[in-house]
């Protein structure tokens, strides 16, 4: 793997609402920050009796990588740096602001952020408590090398100053600090993005790869609903579906483990099967609703799966147990909309829902696969 130079890129991550007076882009519509409501703060959640459990979780996500459709080279590169969870995306909008701009990297969120680097607040930590100084920030934006060579004719020294910059495509994923919490009334796990960091490769002075590290941390607008992508100011939008492990959660409210909260949710959903919206997992967005009988049977069901023997090509019929309980859920797939506002130079993340993922086994105990049990969408009850 090649060493990455910390440069212009960093600064791109402006995830705040700062209006750029020199920005010629204008719109008669309301801006994202004005039109949408921010999600509840940690303090609000702590004081809300309906929120019976809160945990903190760092999740690696990529708005540009798809586990199925990305190139083999990119999949290999991500695997080598430890990005192993399933991550898929759906591009919702990509608006070209300048038709004469270079084509390179225009579809990347990082490229859009780089173009807005002058308006960035960068922090040393995920708590956003220690703002980088202008000098420290300048280091992130790039570095300058002085190269001394000899003129082959005159034998005089030639001094060259080389400015290194980071390729936007070298930022393969982001680490996002989240709150995961449970609403008893809504029978719903929700998530709130608190801070985001572009992840880069770290090397020592001998160019030995040390692992991945956050280039810097910055804030993000976490909204309770997705911004209007028809607003011309929202120039880029992607829906991200990402699996994350339910291990290593830092519980901030409540005493239960997440398995116990999942069991509470399962019971609540079953008891309210006539009123809640759960969907099959046939499509990513959960648009095929389960009926009440199916909802009541999600705790335990049996499926018949037909596969083919690779040697004989004969049908193989397997009876699969789908046992859904809290301890059997090892991963959750989150669904989020990431939207870049060109006018405000801000990134917003809106949480849409989740899919609990279980391992499936035959009646003989043989592992078959893992996959989601259902889709639960925010505020879709009653549909």
C-alpha positions in Angstrom: 0.0 0.0 0.0 1.2 3.4 -0.8 1.7 6.2 1.7 -0.9 8.9 1.6 0.1 12.5 2.0 -2.1 14.4 4.4 -3.3 17.3 2.4 -6.0 19.3 0.9 -8.4 16.6 1.5 -8.8 16.8 5.1 -10.1 20.2 5.2 -12.8 19.2 3.0 -15.0 17.9 5.5 -17.1 20.8 6.4 -20.0 19.5 8.0 -21.4 22.6 9.4 -23.8 25.2 8.4 -21.6 28.1 7.4 -22.9 30.2 4.5 -20.2 31.2 1.9 -20.8 34.7 0.9 -18.8 34.3 -2.3 -20.8 31.3 -3.3 -22.6 32.1 -6.5 -25.0 29.2 -6.2 -28.4 30.5 -5.1 -31.9 29.0 -4.6 -35.3 30.3 -3.8 -36.0 27.2 -1.7 -35.4 26.9 2.0 -32.0 25.6 2.9 -31.5 22.1 4.5 -30.6 23.4 7.9 -33.7 25.7 8.1 -36.2 23.2 6.6 -35.3 20.2 8.8 -35.3 19.6 12.5 -32.2 18.4 14.3 -32.5 15.1 16.1 -32.7 15.2 20.0 -29.5 15.9 21.9 -27.9 13.3 24.2 -29.1 15.4 27.2 -32.7 15.3 25.8 -32.5 11.5 25.3 -31.1 11.0 28.8 -34.0 13.0 30.3 -36.7 11.3 28.1 -38.4 8.5 30.1 -39.5 6.9 26.8 -35.9 6.3 25.9 -35.0 3.3 28.1 -31.6 2.6 26.7 -28.7 4.5 25.0 -25.3 3.2 23.8 -22.4 4.7 22.0 -20.9 3.1 18.9 -18.2 4.0 16.4 -19.1 2.7 13.0 -17.1 2.6 9.8 -19.2 3.6 6.7 -18.5 4.4 3.1 -20.8 6.6 1.0 -18.9 5.6 -2.2 -18.2 1.8 -1.8 -20.6 -1.0 -2.6 -19.8 -4.5 -1.4 -21.4 -5.9 -4.6 -20.7 -3.5 -7.4 -17.4 -1.9 -6.6 -14.2 -3.1 -8.4 -12.3 -6.1 -7.2 -9.3 -3.8 -6.6 -11.2 -1.5 -4.3 -12.7 -4.5 -2.4 -9.2 -5.9 -1.9 -7.9 -2.6 -0.8 -10.7 -2.1 1.8 -10.2 -5.7 3.0 -6.5 -5.1 3.5 -7.1 -2.1 5.8 -9.7 -3.9 7.8 -13.0 -2.7 6.4 -14.9 -6.0 6.4 -18.6 -5.2 7.1 -21.1 -5.3 4.3 -21.7 -1.8 2.9 -24.0 -1.0 0.0 -25.2 2.4 -1.4 -27.9 3.9 -3.6 -27.1 7.1 -5.3 -30.0 9.5 -4.9 -28.7 12.6 -6.5 -25.5 13.9 -8.2 -25.6 17.5 -9.5 -22.7 18.8 -11.4 -22.0 22.4 -10.3 -19.5 23.2 -13.0 -19.6 21.5 -16.3 -16.1 22.6 -17.1 -14.6 21.2 -13.9 -12.2 18.2 -14.2 -14.1 14.9 -14.3 -11.7 13.3 -11.8 -13.4 12.6 -8.4 -16.5 14.8 -9.0 -18.8 12.0 -7.8 -17.0 11.7 -4.5 -18.2 13.3 -1.3 -14.5 13.9 -0.5 -14.1 16.0 -3.6 -17.0 18.2 -2.7 -15.6 18.7 0.7 -12.1 19.6 -0.7 -13.6 22.3 -2.8 -15.0 23.8 0.5 -11.8 23.4 2.5 -11.6 27.1 3.5 -14.7 26.8 5.7 -13.7 23.9 7.9 -13.6 23.3 11.6 -11.3 20.4 12.4 -11.0 18.8 15.8 -8.4 16.5 17.3 -11.0 14.2 19.0 -14.5 12.7 18.4 -15.9 14.7 21.3 -15.2 17.9 19.2 -13.6 19.5 22.3 -10.2 20.4 21.0 -10.2 22.6 17.9 -7.1 22.4 15.7 -5.1 25.6 15.5 -4.6 27.3 12.1 -1.1 25.9 12.0 -2.3 22.3 12.7 -5.1 22.7 10.3 -2.6 23.9 7.6 -0.6 20.7 8.1 -3.7 18.6 7.4 -4.3 20.5 4.2 -0.9 19.4 2.7 2.8 19.6 3.1 5.7 21.0 1.1 8.9 19.1 0.2 12.0 20.9 -1.0 14.0 18.8 -3.5 17.6 19.7 -4.3 19.2 18.4 -7.4 22.2 19.3 -9.6 22.1 20.9 -13.0 24.0 18.3 -15.3 25.6 21.2 -17.2 26.5 23.8 -14.7 26.7 21.5 -11.7 24.8 24.1 -9.7 22.2 23.2 -7.2 18.6 23.3 -8.4 15.9 23.8 -5.7 12.4 22.5 -6.4 9.4 23.1 -4.1 6.8 20.3 -4.4 3.4 20.6 -2.9 1.8 17.3 -2.1 -2.0 16.8 -2.1 -4.2 13.9 -1.2 -6.2 12.1 -3.9 -9.9 12.2 -2.9 -10.2 8.5 -3.9 -7.6 7.6 -1.2 -10.3 8.4 1.5 -12.1 5.0 1.3 -14.3 5.3 4.3 -15.4 7.4 7.3 -15.6 6.6 11.0 -18.8 7.9 12.4 -19.5 8.3 16.1 -23.2 7.3 16.8 -25.7 7.1 19.6 -27.9 4.0 19.4 -31.0 4.2 21.5 -34.4 2.5 22.0 -37.8 4.2 22.1 -40.2 2.0 24.1 -43.2 3.9 22.8 -42.2 3.6 19.2 -40.8 0.1 19.6 -37.9 1.3 17.6 -34.1 1.4 17.6 -32.8 4.8 16.5 -29.4 6.3 15.7 -27.9 9.7 15.9 -24.6 10.7 14.2 -22.5 12.9 16.5 -19.2 13.3 14.6 -17.4 12.1 11.5 -13.8 11.5 10.5 -12.1 10.7 7.2 -9.9 7.6 7.7 -6.3 7.6 6.3 -3.4 5.2 6.4 -0.8 5.8 9.0 2.9 5.2 8.5 6.0 5.6 10.7 9.2 7.4 9.5 10.4 4.2 7.9 7.2 4.0 5.8 5.9 1.0 7.6 2.1 0.8 7.6 0.8 1.2 11.2 -3.0 1.0 10.5 -5.8 3.4 9.9 -6.3 6.7 11.8 -8.7 9.6 11.8 -7.3 12.5 9.8 -9.5 14.8 11.9 -13.0 14.9 13.4 -15.7 17.3 12.5 -19.4 17.9 13.2 -22.3 16.6 11.2 -26.0 17.8 10.9 -28.0 14.9 12.2 -31.6 15.3 11.1 -34.8 13.5 12.0 -35.9 13.3 8.3 -34.0 13.4 5.0 -33.6 16.8 3.3 -35.5 17.5 0.1 -33.1 16.3 -2.6 -35.1 18.3 -5.1 -33.7 21.4 -3.4 -31.0 22.7 -5.8 -28.7 23.4 -2.9 -28.6 19.7 -2.1 -26.1 18.7 -4.9 -25.2 15.2 -3.7 -27.2 12.5 -1.9 -26.5 8.8 -1.2 -28.4 6.2 0.8 -26.0 4.0 2.8 -26.9 0.6 4.1 -24.2 -0.7 6.5 -23.8 -3.7 8.8 -22.3 -3.2 12.2 -21.6 -5.5 15.1 -23.6 -5.1 18.3 -20.5 -5.9 20.3 -18.4 -3.3 22.1 -21.2 -1.0 22.8 -20.7 1.7 25.5 -24.0 1.8 27.4 -24.8 5.4 28.5 -28.4 4.8 29.8 -30.0 1.7 31.2 -28.4 -1.4 32.7 -29.4 -4.0 30.1 -27.3 -5.5 27.4 -28.6 -4.9 23.8 -29.9 -8.6 23.6 -32.3 -7.8 26.4 -33.5 -4.7 24.6 -34.0 -6.7 21.5 -36.1 -9.2 23.4 -38.3 -6.3 24.7 -38.7 -5.0 21.1 -39.6 -8.4 19.7 -42.3 -8.9 22.4 -43.7 -5.3 21.8 -43.8 -5.8 18.0 -45.6 -9.1 18.4 -48.2 -7.6 20.8 -48.8 -4.7 18.5 -48.8 -6.6 15.2 -51.9 -4.9 13.9 -50.4 -1.4 14.2 -46.7 -1.6 13.5 -45.0 -1.5 10.1 -42.5 -4.3 9.5 -41.4 -5.2 6.0 -39.9 -8.2 4.3 -36.3 -8.0 3.3 -36.9 -8.6 -0.4 -35.8 -5.0 -1.2 -33.3 -2.8 0.6 -35.8 -0.1 1.6 -38.5 -2.2 3.2 -41.4 -1.4 0.9 -43.1 -4.8 1.1 -45.1 -4.9 4.4 -45.6 -8.0 6.5 -49.1 -8.9 7.6 -49.9 -9.2 11.3 -49.7 -13.0 11.3 -46.2 -12.8 9.8 -45.1 -10.3 12.4 -46.4 -12.5 15.3 -44.3 -15.4 13.9 -41.0 -13.6 13.5 -39.7 -15.1 16.8 -39.6 -18.6 15.3 -40.3 -19.8 11.8 -39.2 -22.6 9.5 -38.3 -22.1 5.8 -37.5 -24.6 3.1 -34.6 -23.7 1.0 -33.8 -25.4 -2.4 -30.2 -25.3 -3.6 -28.2 -27.3 -6.1 -25.4 -29.7 -5.5 -22.4 -28.3 -7.4 -21.2 -31.8 -8.4 -24.5 -33.5 -9.4 -26.6 -30.4 -10.1 -29.4 -32.1 -8.2 -31.8 -30.2 -6.0 -30.9 -30.1 -2.3 -33.8 -29.3 0.0 -32.9 -27.9 3.4 -35.2 -27.1 6.3 -33.9 -23.9 8.0 -34.7 -22.7 11.5 -35.1 -18.9 11.8 -34.9 -18.4 15.5 -35.1 -14.7 16.2 -34.2 -13.6 19.7 -31.9 -11.0 21.3 -28.9 -13.3 21.7 -29.1 -14.5 18.1 -28.7 -10.9 16.7 -25.0 -10.3 16.1 -25.3 -7.5 13.6 -27.7 -4.7 12.7 -27.9 -3.1 9.3 -28.5 0.7 9.5 -30.1 2.8 6.8 -29.1 6.4 6.4 -29.3 9.2 3.9 -26.1 11.3 3.5 -26.8 14.7 1.8 -24.3 17.4 0.8 -25.6 21.0 0.8 -23.6 22.9 -1.7 -24.8 26.4 -0.5 -24.2 25.8 3.2 -21.2 23.6 2.7 -22.7 21.0 5.1 -23.2 17.3 5.4 -26.3 15.9 6.9 -27.1 12.4 8.0 -30.6 11.2 8.5 -31.4 7.8 10.0 -34.1 5.8 8.2 -34.4 2.5 10.0 -32.7 -0.8 10.6 -32.6 -4.5 9.9 -31.6 -7.0 12.6 -29.4 -9.8 11.2 -29.3 -13.4 12.4 -27.4 -16.5 11.5 -29.5 -19.3 10.0 -29.0 -23.0 10.6 -30.5 -26.2 9.3 -32.6 -28.3 11.7 -29.4 -30.4 12.0 -27.5 -27.4 13.3 -25.5 -26.7 10.1 -24.8 -23.0 9.4 -26.5 -21.8 6.1 -26.0 -18.1 6.0 -26.7 -14.8 7.8 -29.2 -12.2 6.8 -31.8 -9.7 7.9 -35.1 -10.8 9.5 -37.2 -7.7 8.7 -37.0 -4.0 7.9 -38.2 -1.5 10.5 -38.6 2.1 9.1 -38.8 5.2 11.2 -42.3 6.8 11.4 -43.8 4.2 9.0 -46.3 2.8 11.5 -49.8 3.2 10.2 -48.8 2.9 6.5 
